[in-house]
Amino acid sequence: MRIQETLATLYTGMNGQYYYGDSAWNYVYERTGINLKAILEKVAEENTESK
């Protein structure tokens, strides 16, 4: 977590963007309208159940 916060600070300082954790999933959703996290969680759950 500390490394991710440092990277976010560095990218922001260079006028960039850095997303991690829930903010990354929110960014993807805001840009695409697709809840990729929910899709991936469903696929993982289905794969776990089939084993």
MONORRA-V117888 format. One record per residue. N is the residue number from 1. PSI is psi in radians with two decimals (999 if undefined). Layout:
BEGIN
((N;PSI) (N;PSI))
END
This chain:
BEGIN
((1;-0.73) (2;-0.69) (3;-0.72) (4;-0.68) (5;-0.68) (6;-0.78) (7;-0.71) (8;-0.74) (9;-0.77) (10;-0.82) (11;-0.75) (12;-0.69) (13;-0.39) (14;0.37) (15;0.54) (16;-3.02) (17;2.54) (18;2.16) (19;2.50) (20;2.78) (21;-2.48) (22;-0.54) (23;-0.56) (24;-0.77) (25;-0.70) (26;-0.68) (27;-0.81) (28;-0.78) (29;-0.77) (30;-0.63) (31;-0.56) (32;-0.40) (33;0.16) (34;2.26) (35;1.40) (36;-0.64) (37;-0.79) (38;-0.69) (39;-0.83) (40;-0.66) (41;-0.69) (42;-0.78) (43;-0.78) (44;-0.73) (45;-0.75) (46;-0.71) (47;-0.60) (48;-0.71) (49;-0.55) (50;-0.09) (51;999))
END
